[in-house]
Amino acid sequence: MIGYLRGRRLALEPERLVLDTNGVGYAVRIPLSTYFELERLDPAAEVGLFIHTHVRADAIELFGFWTESERTLFEHCLGVSGVGPRLAQVVLSGGSTRDLLNAIGGGNVAALTRIPGIGRKTAERMVLELREKAKTLLAEAGAEPPEAEPEAGREDEQEQAVSALVNLGYRASEAQRAVSRVLAEQPEMDFQELLRRSLRQLSRL
């Protein structure tokens, strides 16, 4: 099983990274929390990700994480009934690792149900099964790499933000309204902040 990969990124999208490791391009699925960290870096910089290898009868998928605590939380989520790897990826995209651990450790079911695909019963199971584990992980969450300004144009950033939100489970109309509302309030912001504020808009619905 692959547990860690280091290399240069060949392609980066909000949910997917292609990592060149010694001439081999690995397609790695990533949560938004990891995407935000990678997006800050120089595209030519070498990066390392903690990897969870998910093996199915018909496929092998790699899921990558900026910190080991992210990967650990992802793997704990997989142990909850009804939560597969794609939904666990969405869970980690629903906020920072620390916020998610606080929600689970504090029994905040309402916060968890704001994540697309997480109903009340699933959220309650997550709290019941992961509460103590979340508390032990809280001290390990978080890492801040150097910041870098993205270079995408405004229209591209808007389209990418809407696409990322749709991929996370929001309806296209909801995603477009949220992004437009954020841009109306503050037209000049980078893609990372645009996506974060749009997610906050949607969490209030």
Buried (B, 14 or more C-beta within 10 A) or exposed (E): EEEEBEBEBEEBBBBBBBBBBEEEEBEBBBBBBBBBBBBBBEBEEEBEBBBBEBEEEEEEBBBBBBBBBBBBBBBBBBEBEEBEBBBBBBBBBBBBBBBBBBBBBEBBBEBBBBBBBBEEEBBBBBBEBBEEBBBEBBEBBBEEEEEEEBEEEEEEBBBBBBBBBBBBBBEEEBBBBBBBEBBEEEEEBBBBBBBBBBBEBBEEE
